[in-house]
Amino acid sequence: MSKTQENKKIAQRWLELITEHKIEEICEMTTLDWQMHGGLPGLSLGPDGVRQLFASFGDIKQTWTIEDIIAEGDKVVVRATNTCTQDSFFGIPAHSRQQTFTAIFIHTIINGKIAETWRNADDLGRVLQLGALIQPGNSGQEL
């Protein structure tokens, strides 16, 4: 199996483990200085950051479905769809509503471990599915 194919398998397994909520196995797949961009701000590096990330989810049931995996060199891009239910998202109560959203992850994989993850997800779509209303902010100027 080529290094590119191995890296694709690692990225695929990472999402499978998230679906299975196997946090310690995910920690074993990450480097000691792993970091996530576009996720929860202020995460620690490495496995502690993985644990913090999952602790922030609260009670969640989720299934990731991979739509595409593209790899070149040490980078793997995964486009996936998540179907989940959780207590709340960004402080918005979910009231047991199922949410479906898409996300793209770009992983840097070094020596068989994920060293860095970039996340771009349809978080706005999620909050709208939960019934959040978007209202214009006040610019501080009188109209």
N, C-alpha and C positions, 0 to 999 in steps of 0.2 A: 504494500500500500504506500502511495506517495505521501510526502509530508503534507501536501495540500489536503489530501483525502483524510489523513489523520486529524488535521486541524478542524476540518468540517465535522468529523465525528465528535470531537471534544465540544465544539459549540452546540451541536445537537444534544449531546448528553447533558450539558449545562441546563438547557431549557427543560429537558425531561425531568431532571432532579428538582427543578423549581416546581413543576407540576406535582411531583411526588412529595414536595415539602421536605426534602432530605438535605437540610442545611449543612450538617457536618460533612457530607459527601461533596457538597459544593465547595466548602472551605478547603477540602483536600485538593480540589481542582484549580485553586487560585494560588498565585505567588504570595509570598509574605508581604509584598508591597503593592498588591493589587489595588487599583482604584477605579471608581466609577464616576463618569462624567454624565451629567444630565439626569441624575437620580436624586436621591435624598441629599440635601446639602450637609456638609460637615461630617461625612462618614469617615471613620478611621480607615487606615490602610489595611490590606490583607484580610485574613479570615475574620478579624474583629469587625471590620466594615461590613462583611457579608452578614454576620450575625445581627448587627445593628439594623441593616436594611430589612431583614426579615422580621425583626422585632417591631419595626414601624408599621408593618402591614396589619397587625391585629389578627383577628380570626378571618381567614381567607380560604376559599376553595377556588382553585384556578386550574385551567387547562390551557397550555400553550400548544398551538398548531403551527408548525413551520410551513411557510409558503415558499420561501426561497433561501438557499444558502449559496453564497458566492465567496470564493477565497482566492487570494493571491499572496504569495509570500507568507508573512506571519500574521496577516490580517484576514479575518473571516467576518462577513456581513450576513446577518440573519434577519429576514423579514418574516414576522410571525403575527398571529392573531391570538389574543387572549380572551377567554370567556371566564368570568369570575363572579363570585358573590363575596362581599366582605361587609363588615359592620359600617364602615365609612371610608370615604376617600377625600383627602384634603379637608377633613373636618365636616364633610357633607354626609349626613346619615344616608345609608343605602336602603334602609327599610326592606332588606332581603331582595332587592332588585338585582337581576343579573345584568352585568355589563359586558359588552364586547367591544374590544378596541384593537388597533394595530400598533405595532412597534417595530423599530429597527434597532438592532444591536450591532455594534462593530467591536469585535474583540481583537486584541493583540495577544497572540499565543506564543509563548517562549518556552522551549524545552518541555512541551506537552502540558503546560499550565497556562491558565488565563491570567495575563499580567495587567490588562487594562480593558475596561468596557465603556463604550460610549452608548448612551441610550437616548432614543428619540421616540416618544410615544404620543398617541392621541389622547393626552390627559384632558384637554378641553371637551372632546367627545364624551369622555367618561363622566365628567361633572354634569354635562347636559343630560346624559342618560339618567342621572340621579335626580333630575328636576331642578338643578341650579338655574338661577336667572342671571343674565348678564345685564348689568346696568352701567351706564357711563359714569365715570368718576368725576369728581369735582376738581377742576383745574385750579381752583382758588380765585378765579376771576368771576366777577359778576357779569351776567348776560343782560 
